[in-house]
Amino acid sequence: MLPWTQWRNKSQSSLTAAQVLLDNDKPVEAASRAYYAAYQMTTAVLLKLRLEPRSDYGNWSHHETVEM
């Protein structure tokens, strides 16, 4: 499992990529990157709160993240 800081960094990178895509008239692709930025930041926050993901996967599913 990545530490929360790496999830935060991944989120920031995904958000930057989303902006680049949006600036280049790729709104569908930008929305996908923005979604992953939100998922990655939520994962970072959950880890920062010292919550534990499922050990068999090392992270939460997207559905579980929404519920958390």
trRosetta pair geometry for C-beta under 8 A, 3 or more apart (Angstrom, degrees):
i j d omega theta_ij theta_ji phi_ij phi_ji
1 47 7.6 174 157 -111 121 129
1 53 6.5 159 -113 41 135 122
1 58 4.5 -163 -74 -169 80 92
1 59 6.6 152 -122 -65 93 71
2 6 4.1 -106 178 80 117 130
2 7 5.6 139 100 -49 121 82
2 10 7.8 54 123 -17 165 133
3 6 5.3 96 60 6 72 99
3 7 7.5 -136 103 -2 40 88
3 47 7.0 159 -172 150 42 145
4 7 5.5 -56 -152 38 39 113
4 8 6.3 44 150 -23 70 103
4 43 7.9 -169 -125 125 69 69
4 44 4.5 101 -167 -157 79 68
4 45 7.6 119 -151 -51 120 15
4 47 3.8 -171 -78 94 96 117
4 48 4.5 119 -156 -58 165 77
5 8 5.5 -49 -150 34 34 115
5 9 6.4 35 151 -19 65 104
5 44 7.5 98 -72 -142 15 112
6 9 5.5 -49 -146 36 36 113
6 10 6.4 41 151 -21 65 101
7 10 5.6 -49 -147 34 33 113
7 11 6.4 38 151 -22 63 104
7 40 5.2 -171 -175 -178 78 79
7 41 7.3 154 140 -95 94 25
7 43 4.7 -125 -160 97 146 104
7 44 3.7 -172 97 -72 112 85
7 47 6.4 127 19 20 146 139
8 11 5.6 -55 -153 33 32 114
8 12 6.5 31 152 -18 65 104
8 40 7.6 160 -90 140 18 96
8 41 6.5 61 -117 -117 59 68
8 44 4.2 106 -59 -136 74 158
9 12 5.7 -51 -147 35 34 111
9 13 6.4 34 153 -18 65 106
10 13 5.7 -57 -150 38 31 112
10 14 6.3 31 153 -19 66 107
10 40 4.6 -127 99 -161 105 146
11 14 5.7 -55 -147 37 30 110
11 15 6.3 30 155 -19 65 106
11 36 7.9 -160 -116 129 60 67
11 37 4.8 94 -162 -160 70 64
11 38 7.6 111 -142 -55 110 13
11 40 3.7 -170 -73 97 83 111
11 41 3.9 103 -140 -57 161 80
11 44 6.3 -87 -11 -10 136 134
12 15 5.8 -54 -148 36 30 111
12 16 6.5 33 152 -19 63 105
12 37 7.6 101 -65 -142 14 104
13 16 5.7 -53 -150 35 32 113
13 17 6.4 33 151 -18 65 105
14 17 5.6 -53 -148 37 33 113
14 18 6.4 40 151 -25 65 102
14 33 5.1 -172 -176 -176 80 81
14 34 7.4 161 141 -89 98 22
14 36 4.7 -126 -156 98 151 101
14 37 3.8 -166 98 -74 111 80
14 40 6.0 134 13 17 143 143
15 18 5.4 -46 -148 30 34 116
15 19 6.7 36 152 -19 63 101
15 33 7.3 161 -90 140 23 98
15 34 6.7 64 -115 -115 65 63
15 37 4.0 99 -61 -133 79 152
16 19 5.8 -53 -154 33 33 111
16 20 6.6 33 150 -18 65 104
17 20 5.6 -52 -149 35 35 112
17 21 6.3 35 153 -18 67 105
17 33 4.7 -132 98 -155 102 149
18 21 5.8 -56 -149 38 30 111
18 22 6.2 30 154 -19 65 108
18 30 4.6 93 -165 -162 71 72
18 31 7.6 104 -143 -58 110 14
18 32 8.0 -170 -105 70 95 52
18 33 3.7 -167 -74 95 82 113
18 34 4.2 101 -135 -59 156 77
18 37 6.2 -75 -14 -18 136 136
19 22 5.6 -54 -145 38 31 112
19 23 6.2 32 155 -19 65 107
19 30 7.4 95 -67 -141 16 113
20 23 5.8 -56 -148 38 29 112
20 24 6.4 8 157 -3 63 114
21 24 5.9 -73 -148 48 29 99
21 26 4.1 -82 -175 78 87 115
21 27 7.7 154 133 -81 97 19
21 29 4.6 -128 -164 100 143 104
21 30 3.9 -173 95 -74 112 80
21 33 6.1 140 14 13 142 140
22 26 6.9 -96 -73 64 27 67
22 27 6.2 57 -119 -100 73 60
22 30 3.9 84 -60 -120 82 160
26 29 4.2 -21 154 42 113 118
26 30 5.7 131 99 -29 77 91
27 30 5.3 -54 -140 37 33 115
27 31 6.3 38 159 -24 66 101
28 31 5.9 -51 -153 30 30 112
28 32 6.9 31 149 -18 61 103
29 32 5.6 -51 -154 32 36 115
29 33 6.6 33 151 -15 67 104
30 33 5.8 -56 -150 39 34 108
30 34 6.2 34 152 -20 67 108
31 34 5.6 -54 -144 38 31 113
31 35 6.4 39 153 -25 64 101
32 35 5.7 -50 -152 29 30 114
32 36 6.7 24 153 -12 63 104
33 36 5.8 -56 -151 40 34 108
33 37 6.3 42 148 -26 66 103
34 37 5.4 -47 -148 30 35 117
34 38 6.7 35 152 -18 64 101
35 38 5.9 -58 -157 35 32 109
35 39 6.4 30 149 -17 67 107
36 39 5.3 -50 -142 39 38 114
36 40 6.0 38 158 -19 69 106
37 40 5.9 -56 -145 39 26 109
37 41 6.3 22 157 -15 63 109
38 41 6.0 -57 -144 39 28 107
38 42 6.2 30 156 -20 64 107
39 42 5.8 -57 -149 36 27 111
39 43 6.5 30 153 -19 63 105
39 62 6.2 -43 -123 -119 131 89
39 65 6.1 73 -143 112 79 167
40 43 5.6 -52 -150 34 32 113
40 44 6.5 37 149 -22 64 102
41 44 5.3 -48 -150 32 37 116
41 45 6.5 38 152 -19 66 101
42 45 5.7 -52 -149 35 34 111
42 46 6.4 35 153 -19 66 105
42 65 5.2 97 113 -178 134 115
42 68 7.4 131 167 77 112 116
43 46 5.7 -54 -147 36 32 111
43 47 6.4 29 155 -15 65 107
43 53 8.0 6 -145 -67 97 132
43 59 6.3 -11 -136 -153 133 108
43 60 6.7 -167 -108 34 91 102
43 65 6.5 -50 -68 -116 77 128
44 47 5.9 -60 -151 40 29 108
44 48 6.2 32 152 -23 65 108
45 48 5.4 -53 -145 35 32 114
45 49 6.4 28 154 -15 64 106
46 49 5.7 -58 -152 39 30 109
46 51 4.6 -65 178 55 85 126
46 53 7.6 82 120 -63 131 89
46 60 6.9 -4 93 -7 169 139
46 65 7.4 -114 -28 -129 148 81
46 68 5.7 14 -102 144 130 152
47 50 7.4 41 179 -80 38 24
47 51 6.8 -92 -84 54 29 75
47 53 8.0 -28 -80 -25 89 102
51 68 7.1 127 139 -153 167 134
52 55 7.6 -4 162 -59 111 81
53 57 6.7 -89 146 80 115 92
53 58 6.1 49 91 158 130 22
53 59 4.8 -51 -170 -137 166 18
53 60 4.9 -124 -124 -46 104 69
54 57 4.9 43 84 30 109 98
54 58 7.6 -47 83 -8 66 21
54 59 7.6 -17 45 70 81 26
54 60 7.0 116 3 -99 90 50
54 64 7.8 -165 -20 -52 112 177
55 58 7.2 32 -157 -72 32 52
57 60 7.9 127 89 -81 129 13
57 61 7.4 26 102 -58 172 75
60 64 4.0 -130 -174 94 101 119
60 65 4.7 133 105 -63 126 78
60 68 6.5 -39 -150 -21 169 139
61 64 4.5 96 50 7 78 102
61 65 7.0 -137 92 -9 42 85
62 65 5.6 -50 -149 30 32 115
62 66 6.8 35 153 -19 63 101
63 66 6.0 -54 -157 31 32 111
63 67 6.7 27 149 -14 64 107
64 67 5.6 -59 -151 39 36 111
64 68 6.2 41 151 -28 69 103
65 68 5.6 -49 -147 27 33 114
